[in-house]
Amino acid sequence: MNQDPYPSITVATVTYNAAQTLPRTLKSVAAQTYPNIEHLIVDGCSKDNTMELVHQYVEQNTREEIPHQIHLINEPDKGLYDAMNKAIMAAEGEYICFLNAGDCFHSPDTLKRLMEQLKWDQLEPGRRPAVLYGETDLVDAEGNFIRHRRLQAPQKLSFRSFLQGMLVCHQSFYVRTDLAREELYDMRYRFSADYDWCIRIMKKAKKKRLALHNSNLILTDYLSEGLTTQNHRKSLMERLRIMARHFGWPAAIGQHIWFVVRSVIKK
């Protein structure tokens, strides 16, 4: 699968009864012009026709001019983050990104443009960036543009940036797979484990003195009605605990007071 000097990337898609939103995601991955892709689909034994769509996708992929590798895990799981941990452990790509049902790459050349920014042949594998990140647009259930994501990725990212909230959308946060395996999603969190995971990955990068590369690209069109959006209040409480764990209670409480004030001002 490896095609030097460019690294392979695993696009992980976690599904469960996702037949309504999955086609757009499959089409987006299939359209990518970057050749070195593994599409890993982790399904929790869907009861709708999700798997029928996946099998059609696999069949169509064999007829593509530049077919991607497609691998499938279809078994019960303990929820979203358990399935995502399975994806990390099974991924064959040097980097992994999560593009779940309804989410899309911003354009067909998104991965190609991202990967061509770095001189991979001059970077030893162990010194390659820990994270590649970028911006996100929000789309509706039909894939229509709603707005740019309110929280913008900082020009220079660090784990301390996330004291201000999740400045980089999870879907636009690509992680070296070897580092991801050292920092799996914490199953104690039901709604905001991705926030905790990104912070721990960035802490790991700082410890290893690895770069966080800002692509300055819009990487993802993100379906706005995700698990966290549907459980906003519970997610906020969970995020408060995560923030306190990483930054201390005074900083966490102070920041959440500011979140409330900011939301009132904007109204």
C-alpha positions in Angstrom: 0.0 0.0 0.0 2.9 2.4 0.7 3.8 4.6 -2.3 6.9 6.6 -1.3 7.5 9.4 -0.7 3.9 10.1 0.1 2.3 8.5 3.1 -0.8 6.4 3.1 -3.9 7.6 4.8 -6.7 5.7 6.4 -10.1 7.3 6.1 -12.2 5.7 8.8 -15.9 5.8 8.5 -18.0 4.5 11.5 -21.5 3.6 10.8 -24.7 2.3 12.4 -28.0 2.5 10.5 -26.5 5.2 8.3 -28.1 4.4 5.0 -29.6 7.9 4.6 -26.4 9.8 5.0 -23.7 7.3 4.0 -23.9 7.6 0.2 -22.6 11.2 0.2 -19.6 10.1 2.3 -18.8 7.1 0.1 -19.0 9.2 -3.0 -16.7 11.8 -1.5 -14.0 9.3 -0.6 -14.3 7.5 -4.0 -13.8 10.9 -5.8 -10.4 11.7 -4.0 -7.6 12.0 -6.5 -4.9 11.1 -4.0 -4.1 7.4 -4.7 -2.7 6.2 -1.5 -6.0 5.7 0.5 -7.3 3.0 2.7 -11.1 3.4 3.3 -11.8 1.5 6.6 -15.6 1.1 7.3 -16.5 0.0 10.8 -20.2 -0.9 11.1 -21.9 -1.9 14.3 -24.2 -4.5 12.6 -26.6 -2.1 11.0 -30.2 -3.2 10.7 -31.0 -1.0 7.7 -29.5 -1.3 4.2 -26.1 0.3 5.2 -24.2 -2.8 4.3 -25.9 -3.1 1.0 -24.7 0.4 0.1 -21.2 -0.6 1.3 -21.1 -3.7 -0.9 -22.2 -1.6 -3.9 -19.4 0.8 -3.1 -16.8 -1.9 -3.0 -18.1 -3.3 -6.3 -18.0 0.1 -8.0 -14.5 0.8 -6.5 -13.0 -2.1 -8.5 -14.0 -0.3 -11.7 -12.4 3.0 -10.8 -9.3 4.2 -12.6 -7.4 4.6 -9.4 -9.2 2.2 -6.9 -8.7 2.8 -3.2 -8.1 0.0 -0.7 -11.4 -0.7 1.1 -11.6 -2.8 4.3 -14.6 -3.6 6.4 -15.3 -4.4 10.0 -18.8 -5.5 10.7 -19.5 -6.5 14.3 -21.3 -5.3 17.4 -19.6 -2.5 19.4 -20.0 -0.6 22.6 -20.8 2.7 20.9 -19.2 5.3 18.7 -15.9 5.7 20.5 -15.4 1.9 20.8 -15.9 1.6 17.0 -13.4 4.4 16.5 -10.8 2.6 18.7 -11.3 -0.4 16.5 -10.6 1.7 13.5 -7.4 3.0 15.0 -6.2 -0.5 15.8 -7.0 -1.9 12.4 -5.8 1.1 10.3 -3.0 0.4 7.8 -2.3 4.0 6.8 0.4 6.1 8.3 -2.2 8.8 9.1 -5.8 8.3 10.1 -8.8 10.7 9.8 -12.4 10.1 10.7 -15.1 10.9 8.1 -18.3 9.5 9.4 -21.6 9.1 7.6 -22.8 12.4 6.2 -19.4 14.1 6.3 -17.4 14.7 3.2 -14.0 15.9 2.0 -14.3 19.6 0.9 -13.2 18.8 -2.7 -12.0 15.9 -4.7 -8.4 17.0 -4.5 -8.5 17.7 -0.7 -6.1 14.9 0.3 -3.8 15.5 -2.7 -3.4 19.2 -1.9 -2.8 18.5 1.8 -0.2 15.8 1.2 1.6 17.8 -1.5 2.3 20.6 1.0 5.1 18.7 2.7 8.4 17.3 1.4 7.8 13.8 2.6 11.0 12.4 1.1 13.0 14.7 3.4 11.2 13.7 6.6 12.1 10.5 8.4 9.0 8.5 9.4 9.5 9.0 13.1 9.9 12.8 12.7 6.9 13.4 10.4 4.2 15.7 11.8 2.0 14.2 14.6 -1.1 16.0 13.3 -2.2 17.6 10.0 -5.1 20.0 10.5 -7.3 22.5 8.7 -10.7 24.2 8.6 -14.3 22.9 8.4 -17.5 24.0 6.7 -20.9 23.0 8.1 -23.5 21.5 5.8 -27.1 20.4 6.2 -28.6 16.9 5.7 -28.7 17.5 1.9 -25.0 18.5 1.8 -25.8 22.2 1.3 -23.4 24.8 2.7 -24.6 26.4 5.9 -21.6 28.4 7.1 -18.0 28.2 8.0 -17.4 26.7 11.4 -17.5 29.4 14.1 -14.4 28.1 15.8 -11.4 28.7 13.6 -8.1 26.7 13.6 -5.3 28.8 15.1 -2.3 29.4 12.8 -0.1 27.7 15.4 -1.9 25.0 17.3 -1.0 23.5 20.7 -2.9 21.5 23.3 -3.4 24.7 25.2 -5.4 26.1 22.3 -8.2 23.8 23.2 -8.8 25.7 26.5 -10.9 27.9 24.2 -12.9 25.0 23.0 -12.4 22.5 20.2 -10.8 25.0 17.7 -10.2 22.2 15.2 -13.1 20.0 14.2 -12.4 16.3 14.9 -12.9 15.5 11.2 -10.2 18.0 10.2 -7.6 16.6 12.6 -5.5 13.9 11.0 -3.2 12.0 13.3 -0.3 9.7 12.8 -1.6 6.2 13.4 1.2 5.1 15.6 0.6 7.9 18.0 -3.2 7.3 17.9 -2.6 3.8 19.0 -0.8 5.1 22.1 -3.8 7.3 22.9 -7.1 5.6 22.2 -10.4 7.2 22.9 -11.3 7.2 26.6 -14.5 5.1 26.9 -15.5 6.9 30.1 -16.8 9.8 27.9 -19.9 9.3 25.8 -20.1 12.6 23.9 -16.8 14.5 24.1 -14.1 11.8 24.0 -12.9 13.3 20.7 -12.1 16.6 22.6 -10.1 14.7 25.2 -8.4 12.6 22.5 -7.2 15.6 20.5 -5.7 17.2 23.6 -3.9 14.0 24.6 -2.6 13.6 21.0 -1.2 17.2 21.1 0.4 16.6 24.5 2.0 13.5 23.1 3.3 15.5 20.1 4.8 18.2 22.4 6.5 15.5 24.5 8.0 13.9 21.4 8.8 17.3 19.8 6.7 16.6 16.8 5.1 19.3 14.6 1.4 20.1 14.2 1.0 21.1 10.5 -1.6 23.7 9.6 -2.7 23.0 6.1 -4.7 26.4 5.8 -7.2 24.4 3.8 -10.9 23.7 4.3 -10.6 19.9 4.7 -14.1 18.8 5.7 -17.8 19.5 5.0 -19.2 18.4 8.4 -22.8 17.3 8.9 -23.9 19.5 11.7 -26.4 17.2 13.4 -23.9 14.8 15.0 -24.0 12.9 18.3 -22.5 15.8 20.3 -25.0 18.3 18.7 -27.9 16.1 19.6 -26.8 15.9 23.3 -25.5 19.4 23.7 -26.1 19.9 27.4 -24.6 16.5 28.4 -21.6 17.2 26.1 -21.0 20.5 27.7 -20.9 19.0 31.2 -18.5 16.2 30.0 -16.3 18.8 28.3 -16.1 20.8 31.5 -14.7 17.7 33.3 -12.3 17.0 30.5 -11.1 20.7 30.5 -10.6 20.5 34.3 -8.6 17.3 33.9 -6.2 18.9 31.4 -6.2 22.6 32.5 -7.4 22.6 36.1 -10.8 23.5 37.6 -10.3 27.3 37.9 -9.4 27.6 34.2 -12.2 25.3 33.1 -14.9 27.1 35.1 -13.7 30.5 34.0 -13.7 29.5 30.4 -17.2 28.0 30.6 -18.5 31.2 32.2 -17.1 33.0 29.2 -18.8 30.5 26.8 -22.2 31.4 28.4 -21.5 35.2 28.3 -20.4 34.9 24.7 -23.5 33.0 23.7 -25.7 35.7 25.4 -23.9 38.5 23.7 -24.3 36.9 20.3 -28.0 36.6 20.8 
